[in-house]
């Protein structure tokens, strides 16, 4: 399992029509400039990454023109691109396959099933919304040949206490989150989870699971991130470098629980930070 791969990661781009009114979550969500933010994020990531990953809430309203702009921008990078839907991309139970329909005409963009990429194996479940409004992620158990990298919009490890303690809004968890955590935690191999949804940059370790929560693009901290996975005879190493595409205005308090740069190694039983984390 030797090798290295660099993933350029963006989440919660909320691509909208130009000039649409902004909204608020913890801070202003810059819908009116969402297309510029995405273009700038991809411009920074493309020369640095081997592949691009978008972790849901690709669009604000799941309109065809929003998907088309996003997919055209991804295709233009020339890199392999992997996407997963978020709740904004399938706002009703009938929209579960909406993203899949748009991907049929896209080049180099797909939802990964079991996609080998260097020392990583990218995998993503199928996000569905039930009639009562809850979201489920049907995730197949990943094969152990490479480091399983689970791409998901919703977190596997809940951050509710840490986020609500700081009086930020908590966007919610999957209905079947506990089951997913149990399944991944029972694997003998290390697992890396990359997710969005919470608009919060954070990092969480639970035994063999390392979860990197990505800051939103459309809302502060306006992050694009480079996640590097390295494997050699000494073991596994994961690093994250975040780049703020747009600097928040004075007085804005971004939802940040982790530093812009961090590194983790797998010791044989659990993930350990190389540098002290903060936020």
Secondary structure, DSSP 8 states (H G I E B T S, - for coil): --EEEEEEEE----B--TT---EESSSEE-GGGHHHHHHHHHHHHHTT-SEEEE-S--BSS--HHHHHHHHHHHHHT-SEEEE---GGGS-SGGGTTHHHHHHTT-SSEE--SSEEETTEEEE--EEEE-TTS-EEEE-----TTSEEEEEESS-SS--HHHHHHTT-------TTHHHHHHHHHTSSS-EEEEE-SS--BEEEEETTEEEEE---SSBTT-EEEEEEEEEETTEEEEEEEEEESS---TT----B-S-SEEEEEE-SSSEEESS----
